[in-house]
């Protein structure tokens, strides 16, 4: 939690630097509300080069429950989305179409809890009773910093109207997921079977290293 607070302060400090830049007084800035695959978010935008380059600071977050079922064990999962992005938008045709690049602090994380099947768990083909295993829990997280590339539509700062709309489509490279699985009890052979289950879980989620980003937003230009 302390890390999140520090990153929030860093994001707002970076935004203040952007907005205090040489073009900020001439072109103003825009505040946006967004929703998409990174969660719900807010964004500050300012112009760097008129009709060519904008800078954005963005913060997103969301939480929801899901299940993981493509391994031997069913898991209840709590997905926690949290990210802070620093982005640059390049407008190659001086219009609303943009090419975007940047980097995110990536706090996305999945907490998992194993669900027994008829009071038993099966790891690596071996069945254990719930009493032998106890509780089953684990985590899945990613690289702390993730590069982003994408395309989009909309120029929140240079639009003729104070009200604007924008769309982003891209991909976040967050690295190979790092998973852990642990149990509260242990019997002979369980540790080796848990290690094999973790390998299966790693293989099941390996494609999550590329996270698709899609969002829509509404902005207000000051």
C-alpha positions in Angstrom: 0.0 0.0 0.0 2.8 2.4 0.8 4.3 1.7 -2.7 0.9 2.6 -4.3 0.8 5.9 -2.4 4.3 6.8 -3.5 3.5 6.0 -7.1 0.3 8.1 -7.0 2.3 11.0 -5.7 4.9 10.4 -8.4 2.2 10.4 -11.1 0.7 13.7 -9.9 4.1 15.2 -9.7 4.9 14.2 -13.2 1.5 15.6 -14.3 2.3 18.9 -12.6 5.6 19.1 -14.6 3.8 18.4 -17.8 1.2 21.0 -17.1 3.7 23.6 -16.1 5.7 23.1 -19.4 6.2 25.8 -22.0 3.1 24.8 -24.0 0.7 24.3 -21.1 -0.4 27.9 -20.8 -0.9 28.3 -24.5 -2.7 25.1 -25.2 -4.2 24.2 -21.8 -4.8 20.7 -20.7 -7.5 18.1 -20.5 -8.9 15.7 -17.9 -10.4 12.4 -19.0 -12.4 9.6 -17.5 -11.8 6.2 -19.0 -13.0 2.6 -18.9 -11.4 -0.5 -20.5 -9.4 -3.6 -19.9 -7.1 -1.9 -17.5 -10.1 -0.9 -15.3 -11.6 2.5 -14.7 -9.2 5.4 -14.9 -8.5 9.1 -14.9 -6.0 10.8 -17.2 -4.3 14.2 -17.6 -3.2 15.3 -21.1 -1.2 18.3 -22.3 0.3 19.3 -25.6 4.1 19.1 -26.2 4.3 19.9 -29.9 1.1 21.6 -31.4 -0.9 19.1 -33.5 1.9 16.6 -33.4 2.8 15.4 -29.9 0.8 15.1 -26.6 1.8 13.7 -23.2 -0.5 11.8 -20.9 -0.4 10.6 -17.3 -2.9 7.9 -16.6 -4.1 5.9 -13.5 -6.3 2.8 -13.7 -7.8 0.3 -11.2 -10.4 -2.3 -10.7 -11.1 -5.5 -8.8 -13.3 -8.5 -9.7 -13.7 -12.2 -8.9 -13.2 -15.0 -11.5 -12.3 -18.6 -11.6 -9.3 -20.6 -13.0 -10.4 -24.0 -14.3 -7.8 -25.1 -16.9 -5.6 -27.0 -14.4 -6.3 -30.1 -12.3 -7.5 -27.9 -9.5 -10.3 -25.3 -9.6 -9.3 -21.9 -8.2 -11.4 -19.0 -7.0 -9.5 -15.9 -8.1 -9.5 -12.3 -7.1 -8.1 -10.1 -9.9 -6.6 -6.7 -8.7 -5.9 -4.3 -11.5 -3.8 -1.2 -10.8 -1.6 0.7 -13.2 0.0 4.1 -13.7 1.0 5.0 -17.2 3.2 7.7 -18.8 2.3 7.9 -22.5 3.3 9.9 -25.6 0.8 10.4 -28.5 2.2 11.1 -32.0 -0.2 12.5 -34.6 1.3 11.6 -38.0 -1.4 13.3 -40.0 -2.1 16.3 -37.7 -5.6 14.9 -37.1 -7.1 12.7 -34.5 -5.4 9.4 -35.4 -2.5 8.8 -33.1 0.4 6.4 -32.5 1.1 5.8 -28.8 4.1 4.5 -26.8 5.0 4.6 -23.2 5.5 2.6 -20.0 3.2 1.6 -17.1 3.9 0.7 -13.5 2.1 -2.6 -13.5 0.5 -3.6 -10.2 -1.9 -6.2 -11.7 -2.1 -9.3 -9.5 -4.2 -12.4 -9.1 -4.8 -14.1 -5.7 -6.1 -17.7 -6.0 -7.7 -20.1 -3.5 -8.0 -23.8 -4.3 -11.5 -25.3 -4.2 -11.7 -29.0 -3.2 -13.7 -31.5 -5.2 -15.7 -33.7 -2.9 -13.4 -32.8 0.0 -10.2 -33.7 -1.9 -7.6 -32.2 -4.2 -5.8 -33.9 -7.1 -2.3 -32.7 -7.8 -0.2 -34.3 -10.5 -2.6 -37.3 -10.7 -2.4 -37.9 -7.0 -5.5 -37.4 -4.8 -5.2 -36.0 -1.3 -7.9 -35.4 1.2 -8.7 -31.8 2.3 -7.4 -32.7 5.8 -4.0 -33.8 4.3 -3.7 -30.6 2.2 -5.4 -28.0 4.4 -6.0 -24.8 2.5 -4.5 -24.1 -1.0 -3.6 -20.5 -1.9 -1.4 -18.8 -4.4 -0.6 -15.6 -6.3 0.1 -14.6 -9.9 1.9 -11.3 -10.6 3.9 -9.7 -13.4 6.8 -7.4 -14.1 6.5 -4.1 -12.2 7.2 -2.0 -15.3 5.6 -2.8 -18.7 6.2 -1.1 -22.0 3.1 -0.2 -24.1 2.5 0.4 -27.8 -0.8 1.1 -29.5 -2.9 3.2 -31.7 -5.8 5.5 -30.9 -8.2 8.2 -32.0 -8.8 11.6 -30.3 -6.9 14.7 -29.3 -8.2 15.9 -26.0 -6.2 19.1 -26.0 -6.3 20.4 -29.6 -10.0 19.6 -30.3 -12.1 22.6 -31.2 -14.8 21.6 -28.6 -14.0 21.4 -24.9 -15.8 18.0 -24.8 -14.0 15.1 -26.6 -14.0 11.4 -27.0 -11.1 9.0 -27.3 -10.3 5.4 -28.0 -7.1 3.4 -27.3 -6.2 0.0 -28.7 -2.8 -1.6 -27.9 -0.8 -4.2 -26.0 1.0 -4.1 -22.7 4.0 -6.4 -22.4 4.0 -7.4 -18.7 6.3 -10.4 -18.9 5.8 -14.1 -18.1 3.4 -14.5 -15.1 5.1 -15.5 -11.9 2.9 -17.9 -9.9 3.2 -19.4 -6.4 1.1 -22.2 -4.8 1.3 -23.2 -1.2 -0.7 -25.4 1.3 -1.3 -25.0 5.0 -0.5 -28.7 5.6 1.9 -31.3 4.1 2.2 -35.0 3.7 4.8 -37.2 1.9 4.9 -36.5 -1.8 2.7 -33.4 -1.7 5.5 -30.9 -2.2 6.6 -32.5 -5.5 3.0 -32.7 -6.7 2.4 -29.1 -5.8 5.5 -28.1 -7.8 4.1 -30.0 -10.8 0.8 -28.3 -10.4 2.5 -24.9 -10.4 4.3 -25.8 -13.6 0.9 -26.6 -15.2 -0.5 -23.3 -13.9 2.5 -21.5 -15.4 1.9 -23.1 -18.8 -1.9 -22.3 -18.6 -1.3 -18.6 -18.1 1.9 -18.0 -20.1 0.0 -16.1 -22.8 -0.9 -13.4 -20.3 2.6 -11.9 -20.8 0.9 -9.8 -23.6 -2.1 -8.0 -22.1 -4.5 -6.5 -24.6 -5.5 -2.9 -23.8 -8.7 -1.4 -25.1 -10.4 1.7 -23.6 -12.9 4.5 -24.4 -12.9 7.8 -22.7 -14.5 11.2 -22.4 -12.4 14.3 -21.9 -12.9 18.0 -20.9 -10.4 20.5 -22.3 -9.6 23.6 -20.1 
